[in-house]
């Protein structure tokens, strides 16, 4: 949406999925190498289609300097869920034309909600979405708290006529002030059909009855939630996630995968959080058993 448009040299590219930086979680954006963006005609702030086992959409942002040349796309947990992909897997991406949404129907996940939700649209303006996507009600709160030059791209998706929206920076009041913090919503329907972007003119319909997710889990804890344990997380992923997701590799090599991993350290250092994150990313069940419970 910004800069001169040039004929793309490719229709799409394949990139390896990587975890998002903490400041980007729940913002509805992905980070892509600027050279790759040029190859497919993407500019910062454009709508990008991401295809894993499922197709989803997001807002394109430039990669961080340390990521240049790595051929990766940084996606947050909900983005990976919506594309049905995981860290380390490949996805196809391509540019989509901006299509404003006339109406969007949302339904909560797992909980029943009641009340006046006329202000919910303020936290969704500028968000790209498609039917079947999960979105977080924390997105507006994160955008306001960690505003960067990139967020100005989102502002261009918002009409400047409503000063009430602009006074709050991005997306109006934000969901944390409206009691929606931590709530996940499913996009039940959009008009027009297909990927679109919420604008001030979009009509939002909110269903009170929760929707059911078939054979899926809502990502609650992910690697992005673990801070200061990058090296430990890398080792745990190699020892647990890799055997769980790719057992055929160990069978082919005749190597016995680890039967278990012991995490030790003072209370509050993130041991349980790391175990939950591995379970989420590996699509495995997590059962927490505390020591005293074994004796009861």
N, C-alpha and C positions, 0 to 999 in steps of 0.2 A: 504493500500500500504506500510505501515511502520510497522515493528514488525513481530513477528512470527504468522503464520496463524494457527488457531486452529479450529477444527470442531465446527460450531455454534450449540447451543442448541435449537435454534428456527429458523424457516424460516422467520418470520416477527413478528413485535410487533405493538401494537396500542399505540399511544401517544396523549396527549392533546396539541393542538396548542397554542403557546404563541408568543407574539411580539418579534421581534429581538432587540438586543442592537443597538444603533445608529451606532457604528463603523462597524457593520456587514451588514447594509442595502446596497443592490445592489451589494454585493460581490458574490452572487450565492452560499452561504453556509448556512448550518443549524447547530444548536448546539444540541447535543444529549448526554445524560448521558453515561459516559464511560462504566458502567456496562451493560447497554442496548446494547451498541455497541458490546461488547464482546459476548452477547447472540446471536446476529445475524451475527457474524463474521465480523463486521465492524472495520476498522482501520481509524484513522484520515487521511483524504485525499481521502478515497474511494468514489465511486459513490453510491448514495443512491436513491432508487425509493420511492417516496412519493405518496400515493393514498388517495385522498379525493373523491370528486365527479368526479375528473379527475386525471390522473396520470401525474406526472412530475418528474424531476430528479434534484439533487443538489450534492454538495460536502459536505461530513460529517466532522464536527468538534466537538471536545469535549465540553461538557457543562461547564459553569462557575461554580465555587465551590458552589455558593449560590443556584444553580439549582439542585444539586445532590439529587436524591431520590424523585424529584417532578413529575417524569413520564411525562415530557413535551419535546416538540421539538420547538426550537425557529426559526421562519421563518419570513423573511421580507415581505413587502406587495406584491411584485411581485411573490414571492414564494407561498404565500397564494392564489393569483389570479390564478397562473398556476395550483395549485392543486384543485381549486374551493373549498376552505375551509375558515374558519374564526377563529378568536381567540376564544378559548374555545371549539372548536369542535375537534373530534378525527380523526386521519389519521393513515393509515397503512404504515410502512416503512420496506424496505428490502434492502439487499446489491445487487448491480449489478456489473458485470464484466466490467473492463475498455475496452471501444470500441472507438478507434480513428475515428474521422469523416474524410471521404474522401472529402466530399463537404457539404456545408451548404448554403441554400438560405434564405436570409432575406428580409423583406419588412418593410418600415416605417409605423407607425401608425398615421393617421390623417394628415400627412404633406407630401408634395412632395419634394424630395431631388434630387439635381443634382450636378455633379462634379466628381472629381477623388477621389475614395474611396479605392484605392489600399492599404492604410495603416490601414484600419479598422480591419483587422485580428489581428493586434498587441494587441488590447485591448480585444480580445476574447479568446486568447490562455489560455488553462487550464479550460475553462468554460464548464460545463456539461449542455446539453440542449436536448430538444426533440421537434418534430413537434408540432406547436400550442403554444409553450411557448412565453411569452413576456420577453424581456431582456432589460436592461437599458444601455444606453451608458455612464452612470456615473460610471459604475463599475470599470473601470481601474483607474479613478481619485481617487476614494475612497481607492482603494487598495494601491496606491502609498502614499497617504497622511497619512493613519493610518496603516502602516505596523506593523505586529506582528509576533512572532515566528510561528504562524499557517500559515502565508502566505508562509513560506518555503515549505509547502506541495505542494502549487500550482507550485512552481518553478520546482518540480520534474516532473511535467507534461510537462515542456517546455524543448526542446532540448537546450543544452549549446553551440551548434555550432555557433549560430548567436550572436555575441557580441553586435550588435545593440540592440537586445531585452534585453540582460542582463544589459546593461548600464543604463536602465531605471527601474531596479528592478523587477517590475511585469508587464507583458503584454505590454511592449514597451512604445510608446509615450503616450498612454492614449487618451481617446476620447475628453477630455476637450481641449487639444492642437490641435485637429483636427476639432474642431467646432461641435462636436456631443453632447456636454453636455446637459443633460435633455431629449435627444431624446429616444423614445421607439421603439424597433424593434420587429416584429413578426417572429418567425422561421417558414418559409413556407414549407421547405423540408430539409431532411437530407439524406445523403448517407454514410453508409448504413442506411436502415430504422430503426427506433427505437432510444432509447437514445444513445448519443455518446458525445465525448469530443473533443473540438477544439484543434488541434496541429499545429505545424509549417507547416506540409505538407497539411493541410486542405485547400481546395479551397473555397473561399467565393464569392458567387454571391449576389449582392445587387440590388433589384428592385427599380426603381424610383417611381413607382405608389404606393400610400398607400394602405394597406389592410384594409378591413372592419371587425369590431368586432360586431358580432350579439348579441344583447341584453346584451352587456357587457360594462363595463367602465374601463378605464385605471386608476389604482390607482395612484392618484397624491399627496394627503395628507393622511397620516396615523398616527397612534398613535406614531410611531417611530419619527415623525417630531416634536413632542411636547416635549420640554425639561423643566425639573424642575417643572412639574405639575402632578407628579405621583398620588398623593392622590386625586387631583381634577378629573383627568381622570378616576380613579377607580369609583368615585361616579357618574360621568356623565354616564359612561357605564352601571352601575346598574340601573340608572333612565331612560335612553333613549334606549340604545342598547338592553338590555334584553327584555323590552316590545315589541320592534319592531320585534325582531327575534324569540321570543317565547311567543306570545300572549296567547297561550293555557294554559300556566302555570297560568296566572292571572285569566283566565276564570274558570279553574278548582278549584282554591282557592277562587273564588268569590271576588277577590280584584280588585279594580279599578286602572288601571295603571295611572301614571302621565300624565296630559294633556299638560304640558309644563314645561320647566325649564328655570329659569332666571340666566344667567351668568353675573356677574358684576365685575368691576375692572377697573383700569386705562387703557388708550389706550396702545396698544402694548404688553399686557401681555399674549396674546394667546387665547382670547375668540373665535374669529372667526375661528382661526386655529383648535381649539378643536371641534367646531361644524362641520367643514368640515371633520375632521377625523372620527367623529361618523357617519356622513352620508356615507362616503366611506365604513367603516367597516360594516354598517348596510344595504348597498346596497340601500340607500334611496336618493332621489333627494335633492339637496341643493340649496336654493334660498336666496341670500343675498340682503337685503333691508336696505339702510342707512336712518337715520332719516330725513335728508332734502328731500329725495325722497318722503316721505309720504305727504309733504306739497306742492310739486310741481304739 
